Amino acid sequence: MRKFVPVMEYNSTFLLQFLYQWRKPLLALPLVAGLLGAVASSSYFIKPRYKSSVIVFPATTNSVSKVLLPQTSFSEDDMLAFGAEEQAEQLIQILNSDEIFDTIAVKFKLLKHYDIDSNGKYKMTYLREEFNDKISFQRTQFMSVEIQVLDTDPKMAADIANEIVDMLDRVKSRIQRNRAGFGFKIVKGEYDKVRDDVLEMDAELRNLRKKGVHDYEQQSAVISEQLATAILEEKDKKIVRELQNMLDTLARYGGRYVALRDELYLLKQEEVKIRTKLDQARVDAEQSMPATFRVTKAIPAERKTYPVRWLIVAISMFSAFVGTMLFILVANAIKDLRLKEA
């Protein structure tokens, strides 16, 4: 009876025989590929890149008045609280803005640093590609934002990362102050209008007081009582006439006095509210708070990040080994087919 040979055992034996038979090219070619990979990944061919990174947490709010000044309504905002996902995404959008890109490109002369022709037709396209390739912004799992910069100069990588964070605060503060400035102008216009109305009513009330109307209700009650007493006691007609003139004056201007007094009271309450809003808007327009909490500051890296020479050598050797094996298998298969046809 023929002994059964398991397929796995047969395949393993065949593989070992194949490897031993072709041991020289299978060893020599990967070694050559590894040597070439080591040479190709050297600083002579590939400039090493150094990585610097900064981690920042977004702030919950940047409105100074909202968290520090008295409010007309209850507010739970905390100036010391870290922002959540929404605030982190907002920071990333600002980091990808043209203002930050243009400022960093000009300040660090990136066209020259990246060896891009400053007179080229597509210089800004190439610059943007290099910028996106070497500078990245991403949200971490802890809702912070990490800014990473790769550069051939470790000090420049750190300087760019730190400058981007400073720019982030300035850009966000400028955007918010611009909007707050429009709000301040609107509130200031309303306050000036209310203030003018108050001054106008105050002036009219002073004129009414000059005419003898000081407190309509009390005056009318007292003068009416005095007039009635003077008539009953048959006092001098001059006194009666004076009292009657005073009542006529109150009758003529009293209604306007009461309307002005009540309207002025309400208007002054409105003025106080608008003045509070005006103070808050002025603070927001003139002051700003940092948009981020900086956790780390970028420092020049001591070791390069790219290229990883051992990884390049390992991949080169593995690729050469697999490629050599496939080539030998294909060559043997073609050889066997030709022998069968012959």
C-alpha positions as semicolon CSV with decimal commas, in nm:
position;residue;x (nm);y (nm);z (nm)
1;M;0,000;0,000;0,000
2;R;0,122;0,346;-0,095
3;K;0,200;0,559;0,203
4;F;-0,009;0,877;0,226
5;V;0,199;1,190;0,237
6;P;0,022;1,497;0,379
7;V;0,008;1,789;0,145
8;M;0,147;2,027;0,408
9;E;0,449;1,806;0,466
10;Y;0,509;1,776;0,094
11;N;0,479;2,152;0,045
12;S;0,712;2,225;0,335
13;T;0,972;1,986;0,203
14;F;0,944;2,126;-0,145
15;L;0,981;2,481;-0,012
16;L;1,293;2,392;0,186
17;Q;1,446;2,219;-0,113
18;F;1,362;2,515;-0,334
19;L;1,517;2,762;-0,089
20;Y;1,831;2,556;-0,051
21;Q;1,869;2,503;-0,424
22;W;1,845;2,875;-0,495
23;R;2,009;2,991;-0,172
24;K;2,279;3,198;-0,341
25;P;2,057;3,435;-0,543
26;L;1,797;3,442;-0,264
27;L;2,064;3,562;-0,022
28;A;2,283;3,768;-0,252
29;L;2,015;3,980;-0,418
30;P;1,841;4,088;-0,092
31;L;2,181;4,180;0,053
32;V;2,258;4,388;-0,253
33;A;1,912;4,549;-0,234
34;G;1,963;4,624;0,135
35;L;2,300;4,781;0,062
36;L;2,149;4,993;-0,216
37;G;1,862;5,092;0,015
38;A;2,109;5,199;0,284
39;V;2,302;5,408;0,033
40;A;1,987;5,557;-0,125
41;S;1,846;5,655;0,215
42;S;2,163;5,830;0,323
43;S;2,171;6,207;0,370
44;Y;2,357;6,241;0,040
45;F;2,046;6,135;-0,155
46;I;1,761;6,210;0,089
47;K;1,778;6,509;0,319
48;P;1,678;6,406;0,671
49;R;1,368;6,571;0,814
50;Y;1,312;6,664;1,175
51;K;0,972;6,682;1,340
52;S;0,850;6,938;1,590
53;S;0,499;6,942;1,729
54;V;0,276;7,154;1,949
55;I;-0,039;7,040;2,128
56;V;-0,307;7,292;2,217
57;F;-0,652;7,267;2,369
58;P;-0,923;7,503;2,242
59;A;-1,081;7,744;2,486
60;T;-1,453;7,720;2,554
61;T;-1,513;8,089;2,489
62;N;-1,307;8,395;2,399
63;S;-1,559;8,661;2,500
64;V;-1,407;8,855;2,788
65;S;-1,731;9,026;2,884
66;K;-1,929;8,704;2,875
67;V;-1,719;8,531;3,137
68;L;-1,593;8,824;3,347
69;L;-1,847;9,107;3,343
70;P;-2,197;9,108;3,499
71;Q;-2,462;8,968;3,269
72;T;-2,830;9,043;3,228
73;S;-2,893;8,668;3,209
74;F;-2,741;8,366;3,381
75;S;-2,432;8,227;3,210
76;E;-2,244;7,904;3,281
77;D;-1,940;7,989;3,071
78;D;-1,606;7,924;3,235
79;M;-1,297;8,095;3,098
80;L;-1,079;7,813;3,236
81;A;-1,273;7,527;3,074
82;F;-1,129;7,333;2,778
83;G;-1,330;7,328;2,458
84;A;-1,486;7,017;2,308
85;E;-1,500;6,869;1,958
86;E;-1,673;7,168;1,801
87;Q;-1,411;7,414;1,923
88;A;-1,129;7,182;1,811
89;E;-1,275;7,163;1,460
90;Q;-1,301;7,543;1,453
91;L;-0,931;7,571;1,536
92;I;-0,843;7,334;1,252
93;Q;-1,046;7,542;1,009
94;I;-0,857;7,853;1,116
95;L;-0,524;7,670;1,090
96;N;-0,606;7,587;0,728
97;S;-0,688;7,949;0,646
98;D;-0,504;8,144;0,378
99;E;-0,400;8,408;0,629
100;I;-0,189;8,164;0,830
101;F;-0,049;8,004;0,514
102;D;0,049;8,338;0,359
103;T;0,201;8,476;0,679
104;I;0,411;8,166;0,748
105;A;0,523;8,146;0,382
106;V;0,639;8,507;0,381
107;K;0,796;8,516;0,727
108;F;1,002;8,199;0,678
109;K;1,066;8,255;0,304
110;L;0,931;7,910;0,222
111;L;0,963;7,956;-0,156
112;K;1,338;7,979;-0,120
113;H;1,355;7,726;0,162
114;Y;1,167;7,463;-0,041
115;D;1,372;7,540;-0,355
116;I;1,070;7,658;-0,553
117;D;1,124;7,891;-0,847
118;S;0,984;8,227;-0,736
119;N;0,919;8,321;-1,099
120;G;0,749;7,994;-1,188
121;K;0,397;7,989;-1,326
122;Y;0,268;7,745;-1,063
123;K;0,486;7,853;-0,773
124;M;0,195;7,895;-0,528
125;T;0,054;7,555;-0,622
126;Y;0,389;7,389;-0,556
127;L;0,429;7,588;-0,235
128;R;0,087;7,482;-0,111
129;E;0,169;7,116;-0,188
130;E;0,499;7,138;0,001
131;F;0,325;7,316;0,289
132;N;0,054;7,050;0,317
133;D;0,313;6,774;0,286
134;K;0,535;6,904;0,566
135;I;0,286;7,079;0,796
136;S;-0,022;6,902;0,929
137;F;-0,302;6,975;1,175
138;Q;-0,510;6,703;1,335
139;R;-0,750;6,656;1,622
140;T;-0,641;6,405;1,884
141;Q;-0,858;6,159;2,072
142;F;-0,845;6,389;2,374
143;M;-1,009;6,679;2,180
144;S;-0,684;6,869;2,154
145;V;-0,523;6,985;1,829
146;E;-0,173;6,873;1,731
147;I;0,039;7,082;1,496
148;Q;0,323;6,887;1,334
149;V;0,602;7,037;1,124
150;L;0,862;6,838;0,928
151;D;1,167;7,020;0,800
152;T;1,528;6,962;0,709
153;D;1,622;7,228;0,964
154;P;1,518;7,123;1,318
155;K;1,522;7,481;1,448
156;M;1,304;7,607;1,164
157;A;1,058;7,323;1,223
158;A;1,022;7,429;1,587
159;D;1,000;7,799;1,499
160;I;0,729;7,737;1,239
161;A;0,523;7,527;1,481
162;N;0,542;7,791;1,756
163;E;0,466;8,073;1,512
164;I;0,158;7,889;1,385
165;V;0,020;7,869;1,739
166;D;0,084;8,242;1,790
167;M;-0,083;8,313;1,456
168;L;-0,379;8,097;1,558
169;D;-0,444;8,316;1,862
170;R;-0,400;8,638;1,664
171;V;-0,621;8,534;1,373
172;K;-0,905;8,409;1,589
173;S;-0,887;8,716;1,813
174;R;-0,891;8,945;1,508
175;I;-1,196;8,770;1,363
176;Q;-1,381;8,797;1,691
177;R;-1,281;9,160;1,752
178;N;-1,396;9,257;1,403
179;R;-1,736;9,107;1,470
180;A;-1,747;9,258;1,817
181;G;-1,658;9,596;1,663
182;F;-1,971;9,586;1,446
183;G;-2,177;9,493;1,752
184;F;-2,025;9,779;1,949
185;K;-2,119;10,030;1,676
186;I;-2,479;9,906;1,675
187;V;-2,515;9,924;2,054
188;K;-2,337;10,261;2,062
189;G;-2,588;10,401;1,811
190;E;-2,883;10,277;2,015
191;Y;-2,732;10,412;2,336
192;D;-2,669;10,755;2,184
193;K;-3,028;10,764;2,058
194;V;-3,172;10,676;2,399
195;R;-2,934;10,918;2,570
196;D;-3,044;11,202;2,341
197;D;-3,409;11,123;2,417
198;V;-3,336;11,130;2,792
199;L;-3,159;11,466;2,767
200;E;-3,441;11,609;2,557
201;M;-3,706;11,496;2,809
202;D;-3,498;11,626;3,099
203;A;-3,479;11,967;2,933
204;E;-3,855;11,974;2,873
205;L;-3,921;11,875;3,235
206;R;-3,695;12,157;3,356
207;N;-3,899;12,402;3,149
208;L;-4,221;12,270;3,304
209;R;-4,073;12,311;3,653
210;K;-3,984;12,671;3,570
211;K;-4,353;12,719;3,492
212;G;-4,442;12,586;3,835
213;V;-4,514;12,217;3,770
214;H;-4,297;12,017;4,011
215;D;-4,517;11,735;4,136
216;Y;-4,851;11,735;3,961
217;E;-5,045;11,505;4,190
218;Q;-4,931;11,656;4,519
219;Q;-4,941;12,013;4,394
220;S;-5,289;11,981;4,251
221;A;-5,421;11,828;4,574
222;V;-5,265;12,094;4,799
223;I;-5,355;12,394;4,580
224;S;-5,713;12,268;4,532
225;E;-5,749;12,240;4,910
226;Q;-5,603;12,588;4,964
227;L;-5,829;12,738;4,698
228;A;-6,137;12,581;4,851
229;T;-6,037;12,711;5,195
230;A;-5,967;13,059;5,059
231;I;-6,310;13,073;4,892
232;L;-6,492;12,951;5,203
233;E;-6,310;13,195;5,426
234;E;-6,369;13,471;5,172
235;K;-6,006;13,573;5,164
236;D;-5,851;13,839;4,944
237;K;-5,945;13,795;4,578
238;K;-5,578;13,833;4,483
239;I;-5,492;13,520;4,678
240;V;-5,783;13,333;4,522
241;R;-5,677;13,450;4,176
242;E;-5,316;13,337;4,232
243;L;-5,430;12,995;4,350
244;Q;-5,662;12,969;4,052
245;N;-5,379;13,061;3,814
246;M;-5,163;12,793;3,970
247;L;-5,438;12,536;3,916
248;D;-5,479;12,653;3,557
249;T;-5,106;12,609;3,502
250;L;-5,121;12,259;3,646
251;A;-5,421;12,181;3,426
252;R;-5,242;12,314;3,119
253;Y;-4,908;12,138;3,169
254;G;-4,986;11,865;3,417
255;G;-5,076;11,600;3,162
256;R;-4,757;11,655;2,967
257;Y;-4,556;11,656;3,291
258;V;-4,698;11,320;3,403
259;A;-4,643;11,163;3,059
260;L;-4,285;11,291;3,042
261;R;-4,209;11,182;3,397
262;D;-4,336;10,826;3,347
263;E;-4,176;10,789;3,003
264;L;-3,846;10,925;3,133
265;Y;-3,849;10,675;3,419
266;L;-3,887;10,384;3,177
267;L;-3,636;10,533;2,936
268;K;-3,374;10,568;3,208
269;Q;-3,419;10,203;3,298
270;E;-3,365;10,115;2,931
271;E;-3,059;10,342;2,925
272;V;-2,903;10,150;3,214
273;K;-2,955;9,819;3,033
274;I;-2,812;9,947;2,705
275;R;-2,518;10,106;2,885
276;T;-2,438;9,768;3,040
277;K;-2,449;9,609;2,694
278;L;-2,234;9,893;2,562
279;D;-1,968;9,831;2,826
280;Q;-1,967;9,461;2,743
281;A;-1,945;9,526;2,369
282;R;-1,660;9,774;2,422
283;V;-1,461;9,516;2,619
284;D;-1,514;9,251;2,349
285;A;-1,412;9,495;2,076
286;E;-1,098;9,617;2,252
287;Q;-0,980;9,317;2,452
288;S;-0,917;8,953;2,365
289;M;-0,837;8,625;2,533
290;P;-0,607;8,347;2,410
291;A;-0,792;8,108;2,181
292;T;-0,599;7,806;2,308
293;F;-0,436;7,643;2,607
294;R;-0,085;7,551;2,495
295;V;0,014;7,216;2,643
296;T;0,359;7,182;2,485
297;K;0,599;7,415;2,311
298;A;0,788;7,302;2,003
299;I;1,162;7,253;2,050
300;P;1,427;7,158;1,790
301;A;1,438;6,780;1,749
302;E;1,764;6,604;1,830
303;R;1,697;6,302;1,609
304;K;1,566;6,289;1,257
305;T;1,219;6,152;1,189
306;Y;1,255;6,080;0,817
307;P;1,386;5,877;0,649
308;V;1,387;5,567;0,873
309;R;1,689;5,390;0,724
310;W;1,639;5,052;0,890
311;L;1,281;5,039;0,760
312;I;1,393;5,129;0,407
313;V;1,667;4,863;0,420
314;A;1,424;4,601;0,557
315;I;1,162;4,676;0,290
316;S;1,427;4,670;0,017
317;M;1,560;4,333;0,128
318;F;1,215;4,182;0,168
319;S;1,102;4,313;-0,170
320;A;1,419;4,178;-0,335
321;F;1,370;3,838;-0,170
322;V;1,007;3,809;-0,280
323;G;1,087;3,939;-0,628
324;T;1,376;3,696;-0,670
325;M;1,164;3,405;-0,555
326;L;0,882;3,492;-0,794
327;F;1,126;3,534;-1,081
328;I;1,281;3,193;-1,013
329;L;0,940;3,026;-0,989
330;V;0,821;3,182;-1,314
331;A;1,147;3,092;-1,489
332;N;1,126;2,729;-1,371
333;A;0,761;2,707;-1,475
334;I;0,846;2,830;-1,827
335;K;1,136;2,587;-1,842
336;D;0,913;2,294;-1,744
337;L;0,656;2,388;-2,008
338;R;0,920;2,398;-2,278
339;L;1,052;2,055;-2,174
340;K;0,701;1,909;-2,192
341;E;0,644;2,057;-2,536
342;A;0,975;1,919;-2,654
